[in-house]
Amino acid sequence: MKGIDAFDRRYSLTGYLLLLVIFLPALAFVILNNYNTIPTFLNNSEAMKQTGLSFLYALATAAVALIVAFPGIIIYSKCSKKIRALLRVSFAFAFCFPAVLMNMSLENEYLQLSPFFRTAVANLALNIPLIIAMVGEYLRRLDSIGTSETHFFMTVTLPKLAPALLGAFALVLLRCMAPTGNTIVSLIFSVLFLAVLVSTDKARKQIKLSSAYLPPRKGNAFTAILSFIYMAVAQCLILLPGLLLILRSVLINGRISFESYRVLFSSSLTDLGLSLAIAFVSSVIASFLSVHICVGIANTGCSLLLALLPFAVGPVALAEGYTGLYPWVGQTQAVKLIFTLLCHILILTPIQIMILLPVARSLSGNLRKTSVSLGNTSAQSFRHIDLALLETDILCALFTSIAISIASFGAAETLGLSTLFSQSLRLYSEGKVTDACAIGSIILILCFIFFYMGIGHTREGKRNV
């Protein structure tokens, strides 16, 4: 066992050290640049009021999303395997769907929603399907599922489901909580939510799960119709806004044709190439970090909180932190590109860890122990056992990260780098809504293609995407 523990420490150490080297400078500058403003911020009644309202908004949005998603969780867990596979594609895509594009698709003459309600609708539309996919997959694998007795569900199944519900609630809070007037205050809130997410992950790991297939329970026609309507509406929350964005740019406004697309993007090929390059390079490096960290912390007491911390900080705060290095390294396009890559790596690594960690935990330690006892080195055992068994899951995490990276704009926008998403936002701010929607629809299509390539490598029941 000592050889296995040393193996875990050695291969987690590589990932942790590289993650810290990239992460700590940005975090240090974020704290240094903002700690002096904390007293002023705390004494500003208007800023404190806005912070409280932002927190209450996130809390209410997360609570409503969890309540509305709960029937879908139960329905999802009882679906047949083929239906569940179709639902998972659209539901899990909510994690990659750009919130900015969701807002853009909802802003039209037919809805007439205020910015506040439009943001609320977008957050609910993105989070309800995500909660269904996350918690429904967990509920499906609980030993106690399959009973129709309400008392048994409330007293046995629901307590076992509580950690997954609380973890999903914390993740939704992280996504809905807008930055406050002070970055450090925002960071404190985010770390608290992340700590809840990590503690619930530990609680979930201790609950016995069953991977056996459970057939769907037959219900009456009325229940079946209601379930179909509910799940169809939940799917439309993700698919319909994307279709509206494409239709709005191509058909409804009538000013964008295929020739217009060609002309529009002939001048944007550099931005498109840059966006794809950032996505590919950052995702590959994030895969290297996440694999080493997951193999190391799967069966040890290493801190998952530290590995996921960049996700809580957020791309905008990380980019602001890196700008603190400008006096020493200059403010050139090459420097901005490097900092943008580092920000994407820091954001994508925790996401890949969340995808890979459940699978890494399921790997048999006996295989590694046998390999070491037969004289193989740690590197050989890692390549021939861990990487071989995690290969399809690494591809899933890689392509999912590419989709998320293409749909991420915070770091590039903050650092002043021109990407495809930045161009879309610029056109939108200039009032060129049709052109902005056209570019947004291309981003959305690219995002879905890479996401589908990623989820195509999943094995059902291995993760909560």
ChimeraX attribute file (.defattr): number of C-alpha atoms within 10 A of each C-alpha:
attribute: neighborCount
match mode: 1-to-1
recipient: residues
	/A:1	9
	/A:2	8
	/A:3	13
	/A:4	17
	/A:5	12
	/A:6	13
	/A:7	22
	/A:8	23
	/A:9	19
	/A:10	17
	/A:11	21
	/A:12	23
	/A:13	17
	/A:14	15
	/A:15	22
	/A:16	21
	/A:17	13
	/A:18	12
	/A:19	22
	/A:20	16
	/A:21	10
	/A:22	16
	/A:23	20
	/A:24	14
	/A:25	15
	/A:26	25
	/A:27	21
	/A:28	14
	/A:29	18
	/A:30	23
	/A:31	14
	/A:32	14
	/A:33	15
	/A:34	14
	/A:35	15
	/A:36	10
	/A:37	14
	/A:38	15
	/A:39	9
	/A:40	12
	/A:41	17
	/A:42	14
	/A:43	10
	/A:44	12
	/A:45	11
	/A:46	11
	/A:47	16
	/A:48	15
	/A:49	11
	/A:50	13
	/A:51	20
	/A:52	13
	/A:53	12
	/A:54	17
	/A:55	19
	/A:56	13
	/A:57	18
	/A:58	21
	/A:59	19
	/A:60	15
	/A:61	22
	/A:62	27
	/A:63	16
	/A:64	14
	/A:65	23
	/A:66	25
	/A:67	11
	/A:68	18
	/A:69	25
	/A:70	17
	/A:71	15
	/A:72	23
	/A:73	24
	/A:74	18
	/A:75	21
	/A:76	25
	/A:77	26
	/A:78	22
	/A:79	17
	/A:80	14
	/A:81	16
	/A:82	9
	/A:83	11
	/A:84	19
	/A:85	15
	/A:86	11
	/A:87	21
	/A:88	24
	/A:89	18
	/A:90	21
	/A:91	28
	/A:92	24
	/A:93	26
	/A:94	25
	/A:95	19
	/A:96	22
	/A:97	23
	/A:98	24
	/A:99	19
	/A:100	16
	/A:101	24
	/A:102	25
	/A:103	19
	/A:104	22
	/A:105	24
	/A:106	21
	/A:107	16
	/A:108	12
	/A:109	7
	/A:110	7
	/A:111	9
	/A:112	11
	/A:113	14
	/A:114	10
	/A:115	12
	/A:116	9
	/A:117	11
	/A:118	19
	/A:119	18
	/A:120	18
	/A:121	18
	/A:122	22
	/A:123	22
	/A:124	23
	/A:125	22
	/A:126	27
	/A:127	31
	/A:128	28
	/A:129	31
	/A:130	29
	/A:131	31
	/A:132	32
	/A:133	27
	/A:134	21
	/A:135	27
	/A:136	27
	/A:137	25
	/A:138	23
	/A:139	24
	/A:140	25
	/A:141	19
	/A:142	19
	/A:143	16
	/A:144	17
	/A:145	19
	/A:146	16
	/A:147	11
	/A:148	9
	/A:149	8
	/A:150	10
	/A:151	10
	/A:152	13
	/A:153	17
	/A:154	11
	/A:155	10
	/A:156	13
	/A:157	19
	/A:158	15
	/A:159	12
	/A:160	23
	/A:161	18
	/A:162	15
	/A:163	22
	/A:164	24
	/A:165	23
	/A:166	18
	/A:167	25
	/A:168	23
	/A:169	23
	/A:170	23
	/A:171	21
	/A:172	26
	/A:173	24
	/A:174	24
	/A:175	19
	/A:176	22
	/A:177	20
	/A:178	14
	/A:179	20
	/A:180	19
	/A:181	17
	/A:182	17
	/A:183	20
	/A:184	22
	/A:185	17
	/A:186	19
	/A:187	20
	/A:188	13
	/A:189	18
	/A:190	24
	/A:191	19
	/A:192	14
	/A:193	19
	/A:194	24
	/A:195	19
	/A:196	20
	/A:197	23
	/A:198	18
	/A:199	15
	/A:200	20
	/A:201	18
	/A:202	13
	/A:203	15
	/A:204	18
	/A:205	12
	/A:206	10
	/A:207	13
	/A:208	11
	/A:209	16
	/A:210	15
	/A:211	12
	/A:212	11
	/A:213	11
	/A:214	17
	/A:215	12
	/A:216	14
	/A:217	13
	/A:218	9
	/A:219	8
	/A:220	7
	/A:221	9
	/A:222	9
	/A:223	11
	/A:224	13
	/A:225	10
	/A:226	11
	/A:227	17
	/A:228	13
	/A:229	12
	/A:230	17
	/A:231	21
	/A:232	12
	/A:233	14
	/A:234	23
	/A:235	21
	/A:236	17
	/A:237	23
	/A:238	24
	/A:239	17
	/A:240	14
	/A:241	19
	/A:242	23
	/A:243	15
	/A:244	20
	/A:245	27
	/A:246	22
	/A:247	17
	/A:248	21
	/A:249	25
	/A:250	21
	/A:251	12
	/A:252	13
	/A:253	11
	/A:254	11
	/A:255	12
	/A:256	18
	/A:257	13
	/A:258	9
	/A:259	9
	/A:260	14
	/A:261	16
	/A:262	11
	/A:263	11
	/A:264	15
	/A:265	17
	/A:266	10
	/A:267	10
	/A:268	17
	/A:269	13
	/A:270	14
	/A:271	18
	/A:272	20
	/A:273	13
	/A:274	17
	/A:275	24
	/A:276	19
	/A:277	15
	/A:278	22
	/A:279	25
	/A:280	20
	/A:281	15
	/A:282	25
	/A:283	29
	/A:284	21
	/A:285	18
	/A:286	27
	/A:287	26
	/A:288	17
	/A:289	27
	/A:290	29
	/A:291	25
	/A:292	23
	/A:293	31
	/A:294	27
	/A:295	28
	/A:296	27
	/A:297	21
	/A:298	20
	/A:299	16
	/A:300	12
	/A:301	8
	/A:302	18
	/A:303	11
	/A:304	22
	/A:305	17
	/A:306	15
	/A:307	24
	/A:308	24
	/A:309	19
	/A:310	27
	/A:311	20
	/A:312	24
	/A:313	24
	/A:314	22
	/A:315	25
	/A:316	19
	/A:317	25
	/A:318	30
	/A:319	26
	/A:320	19
	/A:321	24
	/A:322	25
	/A:323	21
	/A:324	17
	/A:325	16
	/A:326	12
	/A:327	8
	/A:328	7
	/A:329	10
	/A:330	12
	/A:331	14
	/A:332	9
	/A:333	13
	/A:334	11
	/A:335	18
	/A:336	23
	/A:337	18
	/A:338	12
	/A:339	24
	/A:340	27
	/A:341	23
	/A:342	25
	/A:343	27
	/A:344	32
	/A:345	28
	/A:346	29
	/A:347	28
	/A:348	30
	/A:349	31
	/A:350	25
	/A:351	22
	/A:352	27
	/A:353	25
	/A:354	20
	/A:355	24
	/A:356	27
	/A:357	22
	/A:358	18
	/A:359	20
	/A:360	23
	/A:361	16
	/A:362	11
	/A:363	17
	/A:364	11
	/A:365	13
	/A:366	11
	/A:367	13
	/A:368	21
	/A:369	17
	/A:370	12
	/A:371	18
	/A:372	17
	/A:373	11
	/A:374	9
	/A:375	10
	/A:376	15
	/A:377	12
	/A:378	18
	/A:379	12
	/A:380	13
	/A:381	20
	/A:382	20
	/A:383	11
	/A:384	13
	/A:385	17
	/A:386	19
	/A:387	16
	/A:388	12
	/A:389	15
	/A:390	17
	/A:391	12
	/A:392	17
	/A:393	25
	/A:394	26
	/A:395	19
	/A:396	25
	/A:397	30
	/A:398	28
	/A:399	26
	/A:400	29
	/A:401	31
	/A:402	30
	/A:403	31
	/A:404	25
	/A:405	24
	/A:406	26
	/A:407	25
	/A:408	23
	/A:409	24
	/A:410	20
	/A:411	25
	/A:412	25
	/A:413	19
	/A:414	18
	/A:415	20
	/A:416	16
	/A:417	21
	/A:418	21
	/A:419	23
	/A:420	26
	/A:421	25
	/A:422	20
	/A:423	20
	/A:424	22
	/A:425	23
	/A:426	15
	/A:427	17
	/A:428	16
	/A:429	11
	/A:430	10
	/A:431	11
	/A:432	13
	/A:433	19
	/A:434	21
	/A:435	21
	/A:436	23
	/A:437	26
	/A:438	24
	/A:439	26
	/A:440	28
	/A:441	24
	/A:442	17
	/A:443	23
	/A:444	22
	/A:445	15
	/A:446	17
	/A:447	24
	/A:448	21
	/A:449	15
	/A:450	21
	/A:451	26
	/A:452	19
	/A:453	16
	/A:454	22
	/A:455	23
	/A:456	16
	/A:457	16
	/A:458	18
	/A:459	12
	/A:460	14
	/A:461	16
	/A:462	20
	/A:463	17
	/A:464	19
	/A:465	26
